[in-house]
Each structure stands twice: as structure tokens, then as C-alpha cells.
């Protein structure tokens, strides 16, 4: 059975690229023929819709931030170019693609190439960027459709988008999502069974990740900081921890304030180096879902910050709440004014129990995916 995977891969974001790599690698390791569909969306929202959805504000902030980068020196631009090339090299080396597709006709022709389509993980179902391609709306009735761990990224979807999403999800052969909140949303839209499964990055073993990671050229204990948000309060906690532990601080920068810190900044970090930096860190501070996932994978001490206020309609905190609740690690989620009395005995010391719970969930997720594919292959035959 030939499988086409539809997911995000084009953003220069570590979690996005690594989840795409992980799902394809897992399937290939288990004997399936699969490639990613080389589709990059082109969003054409009107100016009015951008204003109404709040995207205009984000675009203005982004433009201001982009202009601020000019004051950081020309070497920042060079390092960002290096990082982009590192992502492109990782993708070219490690991920197999179809030829590029963009139009409806090109997408529909994929039905001739594959027997089954899987829409993969990440926030591909986020209603703010609603796109039917990620709900496999181009797949004909002859071919099978599975969702594996997509995320809505939010706790609720707008009423105005429920009808369209309901039509799409009811055409799937099997449905799974990454978070309990996502399952709750789907249960209001369909009578089909819903499975909550782990992110694809957890399907690969530590040994799998160690085959591709690059260890940092750094000796000694360090705190790794990787923040997708740009809250100044984050850095107060970092400064407090650095003083208390005397560890060095390494930053993988994603936003402007990261570049203003007087610590070691690794702008051009590749996806392989990202994994290596987490694996070798003494402590990880992040507001990133995948920052948490890889910290768990390598049994690191970590704290995760709230990137969004809980009342924010665009809040993506639920995906982090879900994994922490599952593993009884809610105390790792902190507000920025905490971490004033960190000591070594505050480290996570129950990884044996955590790994037991996580392993069971991973086994269930693997069973869902492999059993589903085997059943659909029999039906196809």
C-alpha cells in the first residue's frame, strides 16, 4: 500500500520539521511505502478578514520586529540565512517528497499515486488557517483517509467553521488527534470513534534520534532556553536560575528579545543540533510543545512557561497542558515570577514512572496506526 502524508513541513520551525520527519521515518521503518505530499499553502484572506481575525496586529508586530533586527548587526542576517539553509539541508537529506503540487487538479491527480492518505501532526487543523487540503478534501472515495495526531491548537473552533469541518471529518476512515481537547471538538462534530495519540516525534526511539542528532561543541553544564513567545518576563526567570545554579546559558533564538540577552546565542542551529542541545542540557526552559517532548524523551529537567494567557482565544496552551497532565507533571508549568528558589532537588526524579506511562501511550498509538493501516490494506485488497 502506497501512503501519501499531508502535513506542515515548510515552516522553519524545529517541531514542525521534526514531526514530519518522524512520521515518515516511523512508517518506513515499519515497511510502508510513503512520501510527503509536497504542498505549500498559499493563503489569500482578504484584508478585512485579517483585521477581523487579529492577524493584522500580528503582522504589524512582526514587521516592527523585523525592522528591529536591522539594529542587531549584519552577522544576524547571515546566521539566519545559515539556519534556513540548515533546515533546507535537513529536509532534502531526510524527507522524501512527491513533485510539487499546488492546484486542485494537481492535488486530485495524487489519487492515482496513492492508496491511502494520512494527514499528519502539528497544528494543521488550526481554524485560524483553515485549509481543506489538510483535511484531505481532495481525496476520492476509492482511497483511504486517516488522521494521525493533528492538532486544532485551540480549545474551541468558531461556530462559523463547524459545518465545513464536520463535512470533512465525517469522510475519514479513521480519526485520531493529539490532544484531549481536539477529541472533544471532534466528538461534537462526528459519531466516529476518536483516538488520542502521541506526537509522531515520540514514535521514534532514543536510538533513532541519536542517529541523526549533532552534539553541541560545549563542555560543562548549561541551561538551554528555547522560547517561541517574546515575553520579557521569561528572562527574569532565566537570570534567577543562572545565578542560583551558576550554569552557563545557551539560547536557541526564535524571537527578538532572545537576541538581546547576554548569553551564548546559537542563531544558526540546525534541526539535528536542536535535538543534541536538548539531550545534553542540564536544564531546559521553554514554552514550546516540542521543547517539552524532546526534554521528556531524553529525561531532562525542564520547566515550561505559559506562552499565552488562558483567556486568549488564540491560546495554544492546551497541547502542553495535555502532555503534562497525562504524566502528572503539572508543576513543571510555571508563571514567570516563580523559580526564585530553584535547587538541585527540584529536578524531575520520577522518570521511571513517567516513562512507564509514556511507553504505554506510545504503544497504544503505534497499535492504532499499524492496526489501522493493516485493516485498511485488507479492505483495499
DRENDO-1510 file (C-alpha; in Angstrom, 1 decimal, always signed):
<recs>
REC; n; res; u; v; w
REC; 1; UNK; +0.0; +0.0; +0.0 .
REC; 2; UNK; +1.4; +3.4; -1.0 .
REC; 3; UNK; +0.8; +6.2; +1.5 .
REC; 4; UNK; +0.8; +9.9; +1.0 .
REC; 5; UNK; +1.4; +12.1; +4.1 .
REC; 6; UNK; -0.1; +15.6; +4.2 .
REC; 7; UNK; +1.4; +17.8; +6.9 .
REC; 8; UNK; +3.3; +21.0; +7.5 .
REC; 9; UNK; +7.0; +20.9; +6.8 .
REC; 10; UNK; +7.8; +24.3; +5.2 .
REC; 11; UNK; +8.0; +26.4; +8.3 .
REC; 12; UNK; +11.5; +27.0; +9.7 .
REC; 13; UNK; +10.3; +25.6; +13.0 .
REC; 14; UNK; +12.1; +22.7; +14.7 .
REC; 15; UNK; +8.9; +20.9; +15.9 .
REC; 16; UNK; +7.2; +21.3; +12.5 .
REC; 17; UNK; +10.1; +19.7; +10.6 .
REC; 18; UNK; +10.9; +17.0; +13.1 .
REC; 19; UNK; +7.3; +15.8; +13.4 .
REC; 20; UNK; +7.1; +15.5; +9.6 .
REC; 21; UNK; +10.4; +13.6; +9.6 .
REC; 22; UNK; +9.3; +11.3; +12.5 .
REC; 23; UNK; +6.0; +10.1; +11.0 .
REC; 24; UNK; +7.6; +9.3; +7.6 .
REC; 25; UNK; +10.6; +7.6; +9.3 .
REC; 26; UNK; +8.3; +5.5; +11.6 .
REC; 27; UNK; +6.2; +4.3; +8.7 .
REC; 28; UNK; +9.3; +3.5; +6.5 .
REC; 29; UNK; +10.9; +1.7; +9.4 .
REC; 30; UNK; +7.8; -0.5; +9.6 .
REC; 31; UNK; +7.9; -1.4; +6.0 .
REC; 32; UNK; +5.4; +1.0; +4.5 .
REC; 33; UNK; +6.0; +2.9; +1.2 .
REC; 34; UNK; +5.3; +6.5; +1.9 .
REC; 35; UNK; +6.3; +10.1; +0.9 .
REC; 36; UNK; +5.2; +13.5; +1.9 .
REC; 37; UNK; +3.0; +15.5; -0.4 .
REC; 38; UNK; +5.0; +18.5; -1.4 .
REC; 39; UNK; +2.2; +21.0; -0.9 .
REC; 40; UNK; +2.8; +24.5; +0.4 .
REC; 41; UNK; -0.4; +26.5; +1.0 .
REC; 42; UNK; -1.0; +30.0; -0.3 .
REC; 43; UNK; -3.3; +31.9; +1.9 .
REC; 44; UNK; -5.4; +34.6; +0.3 .
REC; 45; UNK; -7.5; +36.0; +3.1 .
REC; 46; UNK; -8.9; +39.5; +2.4 .
REC; 47; UNK; -7.6; +42.5; +4.3 .
REC; 48; UNK; -10.9; +42.7; +6.2 .
REC; 49; UNK; -10.7; +39.1; +7.4 .
REC; 50; UNK; -7.2; +39.6; +8.5 .
REC; 51; UNK; -8.3; +42.6; +10.6 .
REC; 52; UNK; -11.2; +40.7; +12.0 .
REC; 53; UNK; -9.2; +37.6; +12.9 .
REC; 54; UNK; -6.5; +39.6; +14.6 .
REC; 55; UNK; -3.9; +38.6; +12.1 .
REC; 56; UNK; -3.2; +42.2; +11.1 .
REC; 57; UNK; -2.0; +43.0; +14.6 .
REC; 58; UNK; +0.4; +40.1; +14.5 .
REC; 59; UNK; +1.7; +41.1; +11.0 .
REC; 60; UNK; +2.3; +44.6; +12.2 .
REC; 61; UNK; +4.2; +43.4; +15.3 .
REC; 62; UNK; +6.1; +41.0; +13.0 .
REC; 63; UNK; +7.0; +43.9; +10.7 .
REC; 64; UNK; +8.2; +46.0; +13.6 .
REC; 65; UNK; +10.3; +43.1; +15.0 .
REC; 66; UNK; +11.8; +42.5; +11.5 .
REC; 67; UNK; +12.9; +46.1; +11.3 .
REC; 68; UNK; +14.4; +45.9; +14.8 .
REC; 69; UNK; +16.7; +43.1; +13.6 .
REC; 70; UNK; +18.5; +45.6; +11.5 .
REC; 71; UNK; +20.0; +47.1; +14.6 .
REC; 72; UNK; +21.5; +43.8; +15.7 .
REC; 73; UNK; +24.2; +43.8; +13.1 .
REC; 74; UNK; +24.7; +42.2; +9.7 .
REC; 75; UNK; +26.0; +39.0; +11.2 .
REC; 76; UNK; +22.5; +38.2; +12.5 .
REC; 77; UNK; +21.1; +38.2; +8.9 .
REC; 78; UNK; +24.0; +35.9; +7.8 .
REC; 79; UNK; +23.3; +33.5; +10.6 .
REC; 80; UNK; +19.6; +33.4; +9.9 .
REC; 81; UNK; +20.4; +32.6; +6.3 .
REC; 82; UNK; +22.7; +29.8; +7.6 .
REC; 83; UNK; +19.8; +28.5; +9.7 .
REC; 84; UNK; +17.4; +28.5; +6.8 .
REC; 85; UNK; +20.0; +26.5; +4.8 .
REC; 86; UNK; +20.4; +24.1; +7.7 .
REC; 87; UNK; +16.6; +23.4; +7.6 .
REC; 88; UNK; +16.6; +23.0; +3.8 .
REC; 89; UNK; +19.5; +20.6; +4.0 .
REC; 90; UNK; +17.9; +18.6; +6.7 .
REC; 91; UNK; +14.7; +18.3; +4.7 .
REC; 92; UNK; +16.5; +17.4; +1.4 .
REC; 93; UNK; +18.6; +14.8; +3.2 .
REC; 94; UNK; +15.9; +13.1; +5.3 .
REC; 95; UNK; +12.5; +13.5; +3.8 .
REC; 96; UNK; +11.1; +12.0; +0.6 .
REC; 97; UNK; +8.5; +14.1; -1.4 .
REC; 98; UNK; +6.2; +13.9; -4.3 .
REC; 99; UNK; +6.7; +16.5; -7.1 .
REC; 100; UNK; +5.4; +19.9; -6.1 .
REC; 101; UNK; +1.6; +20.2; -6.1 .
REC; 102; UNK; -0.4; +23.4; -5.7 .
REC; 103; UNK; -3.6; +23.4; -7.8 .
REC; 104; UNK; -6.8; +21.5; -7.2 .
REC; 105; UNK; -6.1; +19.5; -10.3 .
REC; 106; UNK; -2.6; +18.6; -9.2 .
REC; 107; UNK; -3.8; +17.5; -5.8 .
REC; 108; UNK; -6.6; +15.4; -7.3 .
REC; 109; UNK; -4.1; +13.6; -9.5 .
REC; 110; UNK; -2.4; +12.3; -6.3 .
REC; 111; UNK; -5.2; +9.8; -6.0 .
REC; 112; UNK; -3.6; +7.9; -8.9 .
REC; 113; UNK; -0.3; +7.7; -6.9 .
REC; 114; UNK; -1.5; +6.5; -3.5 .
REC; 115; UNK; -3.9; +4.0; -1.9 .
REC; 116; UNK; -4.0; +5.8; +1.4 .
REC; 117; UNK; -3.5; +9.3; +2.7 .
REC; 118; UNK; -2.5; +10.4; +6.2 .
REC; 119; UNK; -2.9; +13.9; +7.4 .
REC; 120; UNK; -0.2; +14.2; +10.0 .
REC; 121; UNK; +0.6; +16.1; +13.1 .
REC; 122; UNK; +1.2; +19.7; +14.1 .
REC; 123; UNK; -1.5; +22.4; +14.1 .
REC; 124; UNK; -2.7; +21.6; +10.6 .
REC; 125; UNK; -6.3; +21.8; +11.8 .
REC; 126; UNK; -6.0; +25.2; +13.5 .
REC; 127; UNK; -9.2; +27.0; +12.5 .
REC; 128; UNK; -7.3; +30.3; +12.1 .
REC; 129; UNK; -5.7; +29.0; +9.0 .
REC; 130; UNK; -8.5; +26.6; +7.9 .
REC; 131; UNK; -7.4; +24.7; +4.8 .
REC; 132; UNK; -9.4; +21.7; +3.4 .
REC; 133; UNK; -6.2; +20.2; +1.9 .
REC; 134; UNK; -5.1; +19.3; +5.5 .
REC; 135; UNK; -8.5; +17.6; +5.9 .
REC; 136; UNK; -7.8; +15.6; +2.7 .
REC; 137; UNK; -10.7; +17.1; +0.9 .
REC; 138; UNK; -9.1; +16.3; -2.4 .
REC; 139; UNK; -9.0; +12.5; -1.8 .
REC; 140; UNK; -11.6; +10.5; -3.8 .
REC; 141; UNK; -13.9; +7.8; -2.3 .
REC; 142; UNK; -11.7; +4.9; -3.5 .
REC; 143; UNK; -8.7; +5.9; -1.4 .
REC; 144; UNK; -8.5; +5.6; +2.4 .
REC; 145; UNK; -8.1; +8.6; +4.7 .
REC; 146; UNK; -6.5; +8.6; +8.2 .
REC; 147; UNK; -5.7; +11.4; +10.6 .
REC; 148; UNK; -2.7; +10.8; +12.8 .
REC; 149; UNK; -2.2; +13.3; +15.7 .
REC; 150; UNK; -3.3; +16.5; +14.0 .
REC; 151; UNK; -3.9; +19.4; +16.4 .
REC; 152; UNK; -6.5; +22.1; +16.4 .
REC; 153; UNK; -4.1; +24.1; +18.6 .
REC; 154; UNK; -7.1; +25.8; +20.4 .
REC; 155; UNK; -9.8; +24.7; +22.8 .
REC; 156; UNK; -12.7; +25.7; +20.7 .
REC; 157; UNK; -13.4; +26.3; +17.0 .
REC; 158; UNK; -15.6; +29.2; +15.7 .
REC; 159; UNK; -19.2; +28.3; +15.1 .
REC; 160; UNK; -18.9; +29.7; +11.6 .
REC; 161; UNK; -16.4; +27.0; +10.6 .
REC; 162; UNK; -18.1; +24.0; +12.2 .
REC; 163; UNK; -20.2; +23.0; +9.2 .
REC; 164; UNK; -17.3; +22.8; +6.8 .
REC; 165; UNK; -15.1; +20.9; +9.3 .
REC; 166; UNK; -17.9; +18.5; +10.1 .
REC; 167; UNK; -18.3; +17.6; +6.4 .
REC; 168; UNK; -14.6; +16.9; +6.1 .
REC; 169; UNK; -14.0; +14.8; +9.2 .
REC; 170; UNK; -17.0; +12.6; +8.6 .
REC; 171; UNK; -15.4; +11.3; +5.4 .
REC; 172; UNK; -12.4; +9.9; +7.2 .
REC; 173; UNK; -11.9; +6.1; +7.6 .
REC; 174; UNK; -10.1; +6.5; +11.0 .
REC; 175; UNK; -9.7; +9.6; +13.2 .
REC; 176; UNK; -7.1; +10.4; +15.8 .
REC; 177; UNK; -5.9; +13.7; +17.3 .
REC; 178; UNK; -3.0; +14.8; +19.5 .
REC; 179; UNK; -4.9; +16.3; +22.5 .
REC; 180; UNK; -8.0; +15.6; +24.6 .
REC; 181; UNK; -9.3; +19.0; +23.6 .
REC; 182; UNK; -9.1; +18.0; +20.0 .
REC; 183; UNK; -11.0; +14.8; +20.7 .
REC; 184; UNK; -13.7; +16.8; +22.5 .
REC; 185; UNK; -14.0; +19.1; +19.4 .
REC; 186; UNK; -14.3; +16.1; +17.1 .
REC; 187; UNK; -16.9; +14.4; +19.3 .
REC; 188; UNK; -19.2; +17.4; +18.8 .
REC; 189; UNK; -18.8; +17.0; +15.0 .
REC; 190; UNK; -18.9; +13.3; +14.3 .
REC; 191; UNK; -20.2; +10.0; +15.7 .
REC; 192; UNK; -17.0; +8.3; +14.6 .
REC; 193; UNK; -14.5; +6.8; +17.1 .
REC; 194; UNK; -11.7; +9.2; +18.1 .
REC; 195; UNK; -8.3; +8.1; +19.4 .
REC; 196; UNK; -5.9; +10.4; +21.2 .
REC; 197; UNK; -2.4; +9.5; +20.2 .
REC; 198; UNK; +1.1; +10.8; +20.8 .
REC; 199; UNK; +3.0; +13.3; +18.6 .
REC; 200; UNK; +5.0; +11.5; +15.9 .
REC; 201; UNK; +8.3; +12.5; +17.4 .
REC; 202; UNK; +7.5; +10.1; +20.3 .
REC; 203; UNK; +7.1; +7.2; +17.9 .
REC; 204; UNK; +10.8; +7.1; +17.3 .
REC; 205; UNK; +13.2; +5.6; +19.9 .
REC; 206; UNK; +16.0; +7.5; +21.5 .
REC; 207; UNK; +18.4; +5.4; +19.4 .
REC; 208; UNK; +16.5; +6.6; +16.3 .
REC; 209; UNK; +17.1; +10.2; +17.3 .
REC; 210; UNK; +20.7; +9.7; +18.3 .
REC; 211; UNK; +21.4; +8.5; +14.8 .
REC; 212; UNK; +20.8; +12.0; +13.4 .
REC; 213; UNK; +21.4; +14.4; +16.3 .
REC; 214; UNK; +24.6; +16.5; +16.5 .
REC; 215; UNK; +26.1; +17.0; +19.9 .
REC; 216; UNK; +26.9; +20.6; +20.9 .
REC; 217; UNK; +30.5; +21.8; +20.9 .
REC; 218; UNK; +30.3; +22.7; +24.5 .
REC; 219; UNK; +31.8; +21.5; +27.8 .
REC; 220; UNK; +30.1; +21.9; +31.2 .
REC; 221; UNK; +26.5; +22.2; +32.5 .
REC; 222; UNK; +24.2; +24.6; +30.7 .
REC; 223; UNK; +20.6; +25.8; +30.7 .
REC; 224; UNK; +19.0; +25.6; +27.3 .
REC; 225; UNK; +16.5; +28.3; +26.5 .
REC; 226; UNK; +14.1; +28.0; +23.6 .
REC; 227; UNK; +11.1; +30.4; +23.6 .
REC; 228; UNK; +8.6; +30.8; +20.8 .
REC; 229; UNK; +6.9; +33.6; +22.7 .
REC; 230; UNK; +8.5; +37.0; +23.3 .
REC; 231; UNK; +7.6; +37.8; +26.9 .
REC; 232; UNK; +10.3; +39.8; +28.7 .
REC; 233; UNK; +9.3; +38.1; +32.0 .
REC; 234; UNK; +10.9; +34.8; +30.7 .
REC; 235; UNK; +14.3; +36.3; +31.1 .
REC; 236; UNK; +13.8; +37.3; +34.7 .
REC; 237; UNK; +13.4; +33.6; +35.5 .
REC; 238; UNK; +16.4; +32.7; +33.3 .
REC; 239; UNK; +18.6; +35.3; +35.1 .
REC; 240; UNK; +17.4; +34.0; +38.5 .
REC; 241; UNK; +18.2; +30.4; +37.6 .
REC; 242; UNK; +21.6; +31.3; +36.1 .
REC; 243; UNK; +22.6; +32.9; +39.4 .
REC; 244; UNK; +21.3; +30.1; +41.6 .
REC; 245; UNK; +22.9; +27.3; +39.5 .
REC; 246; UNK; +25.9; +29.0; +38.0 .
REC; 247; UNK; +25.2; +27.0; +34.8 .
REC; 248; UNK; +26.0; +28.6; +31.5 .
REC; 249; UNK; +23.1; +29.7; +29.4 .
REC; 250; UNK; +22.6; +28.7; +25.7 .
REC; 251; UNK; +19.8; +30.3; +23.7 .
REC; 252; UNK; +18.2; +29.0; +20.5 .
REC; 253; UNK; +16.6; +32.3; +19.4 .
REC; 254; UNK; +13.2; +32.5; +17.8 .
REC; 255; UNK; +12.1; +36.0; +18.7 .
REC; 256; UNK; +13.7; +39.4; +19.0 .
REC; 257; UNK; +14.1; +39.6; +22.8 .
REC; 258; UNK; +16.2; +36.4; +22.7 .
REC; 259; UNK; +18.9; +38.3; +20.7 .
REC; 260; UNK; +19.2; +41.0; +23.4 .
REC; 261; UNK; +20.3; +38.6; +26.1 .
REC; 262; UNK; +24.0; +38.5; +27.2 .
REC; 263; UNK; +24.3; +34.8; +26.9 .
REC; 264; UNK; +25.5; +32.4; +24.2 .
REC; 265; UNK; +23.1; +32.7; +21.3 .
REC; 266; UNK; +23.1; +30.0; +18.7 .
REC; 267; UNK; +21.2; +31.5; +15.8 .
REC; 268; UNK; +22.1; +29.1; +13.0 .
REC; 269; UNK; +21.1; +25.9; +15.0 .
REC; 270; UNK; +20.1; +23.1; +12.7 .
REC; 271; UNK; +17.3; +20.6; +13.5 .
REC; 272; UNK; +20.0; +18.0; +14.3 .
REC; 273; UNK; +21.7; +20.4; +16.6 .
REC; 274; UNK; +18.4; +21.3; +18.3 .
REC; 275; UNK; +18.0; +17.7; +19.4 .
REC; 276; UNK; +21.6; +17.5; +20.5 .
REC; 277; UNK; +21.3; +20.7; +22.6 .
REC; 278; UNK; +18.3; +19.4; +24.4 .
REC; 279; UNK; +19.8; +15.9; +25.0 .
REC; 280; UNK; +23.0; +17.4; +26.6 .
REC; 281; UNK; +21.4; +20.2; +28.6 .
REC; 282; UNK; +21.3; +20.2; +32.4 .
REC; 283; UNK; +18.1; +22.1; +32.4 .
REC; 284; UNK; +15.7; +23.1; +29.7 .
REC; 285; UNK; +13.5; +26.3; +29.8 .
REC; 286; UNK; +10.9; +26.5; +27.0 .
REC; 287; UNK; +7.4; +27.5; +26.0 .
REC; 288; UNK; +7.4; +25.1; +23.1 .
REC; 289; UNK; +5.4; +21.9; +22.9 .
REC; 290; UNK; +8.3; +20.1; +21.1 .
REC; 291; UNK; +10.8; +21.5; +23.5 .
REC; 292; UNK; +8.8; +19.6; +26.2 .
REC; 293; UNK; +8.6; +16.5; +24.1 .
REC; 294; UNK; +12.3; +16.2; +23.5 .
REC; 295; UNK; +13.0; +17.1; +27.1 .
REC; 296; UNK; +10.8; +14.1; +28.1 .
REC; 297; UNK; +12.4; +11.9; +25.5 .
REC; 298; UNK; +15.9; +12.5; +26.9 .
REC; 299; UNK; +14.8; +12.6; +30.6 .
REC; 300; UNK; +15.8; +16.2; +31.1 .
REC; 301; UNK; +14.9; +18.5; +34.0 .
REC; 302; UNK; +12.7; +21.2; +32.4 .
REC; 303; UNK; +10.2; +24.0; +33.1 .
REC; 304; UNK; +7.7; +25.1; +30.6 .
REC; 305; UNK; +6.3; +28.7; +30.5 .
REC; 306; UNK; +2.8; +29.7; +29.6 .
REC; 307; UNK; +3.2; +31.3; +26.2 .
REC; 308; UNK; -0.4; +32.5; +26.1 .
REC; 309; UNK; -2.8; +33.8; +28.6 .
REC; 310; UNK; -5.5; +31.2; +29.2 .
REC; 311; UNK; -8.3; +33.7; +28.3 .
REC; 312; UNK; -6.6; +34.4; +24.9 .
REC; 313; UNK; -8.8; +33.0; +22.2 .
REC; 314; UNK; -5.7; +32.1; +20.2 .
REC; 315; UNK; -4.1; +30.3; +23.2 .
REC; 316; UNK; -2.2; +27.1; +22.3 .
REC; 317; UNK; -1.5; +26.1; +25.9 .
REC; 318; UNK; -3.9; +23.2; +25.8 .
REC; 319; UNK; -1.4; +20.9; +24.0 .
REC; 320; UNK; +1.1; +21.4; +26.7 .
REC; 321; UNK; -1.5; +21.0; +29.4 .
REC; 322; UNK; -2.5; +17.7; +27.9 .
REC; 323; UNK; +1.0; +16.1; +27.9 .
REC; 324; UNK; +1.8; +17.4; +31.4 .
REC; 325; UNK; -1.5; +16.2; +32.9 .
REC; 326; UNK; -1.0; +12.8; +31.3 .
REC; 327; UNK; +2.4; +12.4; +33.0 .
REC; 328; UNK; +1.4; +14.1; +36.3 .
REC; 329; UNK; +3.9; +16.9; +35.7 .
REC; 330; UNK; +1.6; +19.9; +36.1 .
REC; 331; UNK; +4.1; +21.5; +38.5 .
REC; 332; UNK; +6.5; +21.9; +35.5 .
REC; 333; UNK; +4.2; +24.6; +34.1 .
REC; 334; UNK; +5.1; +27.9; +35.7 .
REC; 335; UNK; +4.4; +31.5; +35.7 .
REC; 336; UNK; +7.4; +33.8; +35.0 .
REC; 337; UNK; +7.6; +35.2; +38.6 .
REC; 338; UNK; +8.3; +31.7; +40.0 .
REC; 339; UNK; +11.7; +30.0; +40.0 .
REC; 340; UNK; +13.2; +32.2; +42.7 .
REC; 341; UNK; +14.3; +29.3; +44.9 .
REC; 342; UNK; +15.4; +26.6; +42.5 .
REC; 343; UNK; +17.6; +23.9; +43.9 .
REC; 344; UNK; +19.0; +20.7; +42.5 .
REC; 345; UNK; +16.5; +18.7; +44.5 .
REC; 346; UNK; +13.7; +20.3; +42.4 .
REC; 347; UNK; +14.7; +18.2; +39.4 .
REC; 348; UNK; +12.4; +15.6; +38.0 .
REC; 349; UNK; +13.3; +12.4; +39.8 .
REC; 350; UNK; +10.5; +10.1; +38.8 .
REC; 351; UNK; +11.3; +9.4; +35.2 .
REC; 352; UNK; +10.9; +5.6; +35.7 .
REC; 353; UNK; +7.2; +6.3; +36.5 .
REC; 354; UNK; +6.9; +8.9; +33.7 .
REC; 355; UNK; +8.4; +6.5; +31.1 .
REC; 356; UNK; +6.1; +3.8; +32.1 .
REC; 357; UNK; +3.0; +5.9; +31.4 .
REC; 358; UNK; +4.5; +7.4; +28.3 .
REC; 359; UNK; +5.6; +4.0; +26.9 .
REC; 360; UNK; +2.0; +2.7; +27.3 .
REC; 361; UNK; +0.6; +5.6; +25.4 .
REC; 362; UNK; +3.3; +5.2; +22.7 .
REC; 363; UNK; +2.4; +1.5; +22.4 .
REC; 364; UNK; -1.3; +2.3; +22.1 .
REC; 365; UNK; -0.5; +5.0; +19.4 .
REC; 366; UNK; +1.6; +2.6; +17.4 .
REC; 367; UNK; -1.1; -0.1; +17.7 .
REC; 368; UNK; -3.7; +2.4; +16.4 .
REC; 369; UNK; -1.6; +3.4; +13.4 .
REC; 370; UNK; -0.3; +0.0; +12.4 .
REC; 371; UNK; -3.6; -1.8; +13.0 .
REC; 372; UNK; -5.5; +0.8; +11.1 .
REC; 373; UNK; -3.1; +0.6; +8.1 .
REC; 374; UNK; -3.3; -3.2; +8.2 .
REC; 375; UNK; -7.0; -3.2; +8.3 .
REC; 376; UNK; -7.3; -0.7; +5.5 .
REC; 377; UNK; -4.9; -2.6; +3.4 .
REC; 378; UNK; -7.0; -5.8; +3.8 .
REC; 379; UNK; -10.1; -3.8; +2.8 .
REC; 380; UNK; -8.3; -2.4; -0.2 .
REC; 381; UNK; -7.3; -5.8; -1.3 .
</recs>
